Amino acid sequence: MKVYGFSYIRNGNKLDYPFVESIQSVLPLVDTFFMVVGDSDDGSREAVEKLGPKMQIIDSVWDPELRQNGKIFAHQSNLGLAQVPQDADWAIHIQGDEMLHEQDHGAILRCMEENAHRKEVEGILFPYYHFWGYHHVVVTRRAHSGEIRIIRPGRNIFSYKDSQGFRRYKSEQDYLNGGKGTKLKVVMAKAHVYHYSRVRPPRLEMEKIKIFHQYWHDDAWIEQNTAGIEEFDYDRIDDLAEFKGTHPVYLQERLKSRDWAFDVSTMKRKLSFKDRILFWFEKLTGIRLFENKNYRLIS
C-alpha cells in the first residue's frame, strides 16, 4: 500500500503553530511527506528540513491576489497534493494545528488497508477534538464534527474552499473555473483528529487571528472588527467539555513549556433558544441536526 502525506505552512514558528508535531504525528504512516513551505522568515523551513529523509519540501510564495475568502490556503494545499503520485493508494492531509494520536495509528492503517480496493471509497472521514485550552474541547455547533483527512489521489480531487475539506471535480479546469464539485464518498475512521485551534495565550491568539483575517478580508474589515482588541476573549464560548483523554506524544514538550491555562470557571455560556434545543437534542441522541456536511458517508 502506497501512502503519502501533504501539508503547508508559512511562518509557523512566529504564529506558534505546532506544525512540526503535526508532521511527526503522520510520518509513521507514510512513505513520503510533501511539505509546502511559504515564504517564511522565522525558521519554519529549517525546522521542516530537520525532520528526516521522508520529507520533501516544496517552496512557495503566497499570492496576494488570493487573499479573499481563504483561497490561498486551498492553493497551498493543492500544491502539496499535486506532488502525490497518481498511482498512490492514499494521501493523508494534516494542517499545522492538527495531529493524529500515536495510539490510533494501527486503526488508521487498518482502515486504509480495508478500503484500499473499494474503489467507491474516495476518502476517509475523521471525527474531531477541537481544543479550547489544552484541557477542554468544544461540544457545540461552533465547531465542525468531522472532516476528510485521507483521500484518493488521481481522481480530480482538490482542496475545497479554504482547504477545510476536499471535493471531486470534472476536471482541473472545472475546479479553477469555480465549479461546485461533488461531495466525496467516505468511510468513518475509528480515530480522531486533535485540533489545537485555541490553545495560545490570549495576546498571541489575537495576533494569530488578525493575521489569519488578512487572508479572508480586506483592510477596512480588519480595522473595523479587530482594531484595539489586544487579547482574545476565551471566556465567550457556547459550551465546553473536559477532555479526559491523553494528548499525542509529539505534543508533550509543548505541554511542559506552556505558561498559560484557560480558566473554565470564568466562562460565559451563551446559547440562543434554538441552539439550546439543537444542543440538547444532539446530547440525547448523538445526532447533529442540519449540520453542513461536505461529504457522503457510506458504510
N, C-alpha and C positions, 0 to 999 in steps of 0.2 A: 504494500500500500504506500503510495507516494503522497506525502502531506507537506505542505509549505505554510509558512506564516507571513503575515504582512501587517505593517502599521505605518504611522507617520508621526512626526514631532517637529516642533520649532521652538527653540528657547525653552525647552522643558525644565531645565535647572532653574532658570530665572522665575518660572511660574510655579515651581515646586510640584511638578508632576512626577509621580513615581514610575516614569516611563521605562527606566532600566529594569525595575522589578517586574513591570508588566511583560516585558520581553522575556525575562528569565522564567516567568510562570508558564510560558508557551514553548520555550526551546526544547524541553524533553520530548515534545510531541511531534516535532517537525524535522525534516531533512535540512531545510534551509529557511532562514528568516530574512525577508526583504524589508529593510527599514528605510523609509523616505525621510530624509532629514532636510528640513527647510533651512534657509539662510539664517543661521543662528550665530550669536556672539557670546554664548555663555558656556561653551564646552560641551554642548549636547552631542555633537558629532564625535568628539573624542571619547565620551562615555560609551557610545554605541560601539566604537571600534574595539573597546576592551572586552567585549562580550564573547569573543572567540570565533572559531573558524566557520560556524554555521551562519554567521551574519554576512549579509551583503547590503551595502549602503547605496542608496540612490540619492544623489544630491539634487535639490530643487530650489527654485526661487519663487516665493509666493507672489502671485499675480494680483496687484491691487484692483484690477478690473473685476475680479471675482469676489469682491468684498461683501456684496449684499447677500443676505439670506443663507449665509454659511456655505456658499458654493465652493469656497476654497478648500474646505475640509473634504468634501466629496472628491474634488480634483486630486488632492494628495493621496487619498485612499486608493483611487483608481490607478495612480502611478505605481503604487506597490502591487496591486492586483495584476497589472499588466505584465509584471515580471514572472508571475507564476506560470510554469509550463502548462500548455493546453492539455497535456495528457495526464496531469496530476489527478489523483482521486479527490483530494480535498484541499481547501485553502482556509486557514484559520486567521481571522481578523481580531485584533485586540487593540483597544485605544489606550492612550497614555495614562489614563487614570483607572484602568480596569485590570483585573488579574483573574487567573484561574488558580484554584487551590490544588496543591500537590496531591491531596487525598482524593481528588476527583479525576486524576489523570487516567487511571485504569478504566473508569466508567466512560470517559470521553473517547478513549481508544476503542473500546468495545462498541460504542455507538457508531463510530466511523466504520469499523470493520463490518458490523451487521448490516449497514446500509450502503456499503461501497458498491454493490452490484444491483441495488434497487434504483434503476435509472429514473424512476418517477420522483425520487427524493432529490430536491435541488439544494437543500440546506438543512442546518441543524439549529434549532432554537434553544436559547438558554434563558432560564429564569434569572432574576437579578436580586442582589442585595445592594440597595442604594444607601451608602453610609452618610450619616449626619453626625459628624464626630466619629470616633472610632468604635463607639460602644452602642450606637443606636442606628436603626435603619428606618427609612420612610415606608409607611404601610398604607398610604392613601394614594389617590389617583394623581397626585402631583408628579409621581414618577412612573414610567412605563414598567409593566410587569415582566416583560421579556423582549429579547431581540435576537436576530440572526447573527451568529458569530462564526459559523462554518458554512462555506458554500462550495458548489461545484465550479471549477474553472472551465473556461471554454464554451460557455453557453450564452454569450452576450449578457452576462450578469454584470451590473455596475452598481456603484455606491448610490444610494437613494437620498435625494435632498441634501442634508448637511452631513451625510455619512453615518447617520444613525443606524441604517439597515441597508438592504440590497433588494433590487428588483431585476427581472429579466426583460430585455428589450428585443424588438425585431432585429435590430442591428445597432452598431455603434453610432451610426448617423442618426437613427431614431432617438437614441439617448441624447446625443448632442443637440438635436432639434427640440428637445423638451418633451419628448413622448412620455406618457404616464407610466409605461411599463406594465408588467404583470407580476402580481404577488407570487413569491416563491412557495412551492410545496415543501413543507418542512416537517421534521420529526422533533420531538422534545428531548433534550439531553437530560440525563439524571445528574446534573451538576449545575452550579450557579456561576455567574459572573459576579465578582466582587468589585463594585463600582465605588471608588473613593472620590465622590464628587464634591462633598462639602466637609473637608477634614482639616483645612488650613486655619491658622489663627485668623480672627476677623479682619484685620487690616490686610493681610496678604491675600485672603479670599476676595476681598473687594478689588484689589489691584488686578487679580486674575480675571474677575468678571468684567471690569472695564476694558481690558484688552480683548477679551472674548467678544464683547459687543462691537468692537471695531470691524468684525467680520460678518456682522449681521445688520448693522445700522449705520446711518450717516452721522457726521459730527454733530449736527443740530440735535438729533435724537439723543445722542450720548450726553450732550451738555444738559439737555432738559431733564433727563432721567437719572443721571448719576452725579451731577455737579454738587460738590460739598459733602458727599457721602464718603466718609473715610473708612468705615468698618461695615462689614456685612453683618446683618442682624440675624443671628442664628435662632433667636427666640421665637420668631414668627414662622411657625410651621404647623401644618394641619394636625398631624399626629405621628408619633414615633413608637417603635417597639425596641426593647432592649435586645441587643444582639448577644446571644449566649453561645455562639459557636467559636471557632478559632480562626485567626487570620492566616493567610498563606505564609509559609516560612520566609519567603522573599521580602516580606514587609517587616520582619521582626526588628531589624536595626533601626528602621524609621520610627517604629513604635517606641523604642527605648529612648530615642533622642527628642521626642516631641516635648514641647514646653507649654502646651495649651490643651485644655479639655473642655468640651461643651458641657455646661451645667444644665441638665434637663429640668431642674426644679424651677427655672425661670421661664420655661417655655410657655407661650401663649397659644393654646389650641383654638383655632377659629375655623369652623366649618359651616357653610351655608346649610339651610334646611335640606335642600336637595342632595348635597354632598353627604350629609349625615345619614340620610336614608340609604344612599348608594353604598356608603362605607359599612353600615351595619348589615346590609344585605350580603355584601361580599364577605364580611366576617363570619356570618352564619352559614353561608352556602359555598364559599370558595369561588364564586362566580363574579367576575367584574363586568357588570353590565355596560354596554355602549362604549367599550374601550376601542380605540382606533388601533387595529391590528394590521401591521404591514407584512402579513404572511398568511398562508393557508395551511393550517395544522392538519396532518394526516396521520393515520395510525400505522 
